[in-house]
Amino acid sequence: MAIRYEMQAEGDLLKVKAAGADESLKEVNAYGAAIIQAALRHSSRRILCDETELVYKLSVTDTFESARYIAESVPRVVKVAIACNPQSYPDGQFWETVAMNRGLSVRFFKDLAQAAAWLDAK
């Protein structure tokens, strides 16, 4: 089952709701690119991704490559919070580390409310 998502801009915040499963690196990168383009189009400085209904299936190598690709593509002024399914949290933490090491301000959370609170913190 492919990644399904919808996005909504609210001021400088872009909200993303995703479900399904990531079947390939190409699909994950396309999903990420769509988010980046929407953030640029709406001048979003904060991105809140609800991925609690998205199953992570990428290999470790593809997870690394996805984080590298996204970190190099996102403008440095953007802050990204991602809430994921608790079972996917270890994969999310790995993705976070790779992306943060490349300069992206991103955090993974097991809870959407915690993710939103982190985005709102100064």
Secondary structure as UniProt FT lines:
FT   STRAND          4..10
FT   TURN            11..12
FT   STRAND          13..21
FT   HELIX           25..41
FT   TURN            42..43
FT   STRAND          46..55
FT   HELIX           60..73
FT   TURN            76..77
FT   STRAND          79..84
FT   HELIX           86..88
FT   HELIX           89..100
FT   TURN            101..103
FT   STRAND          105..109
FT   HELIX           112..120
//
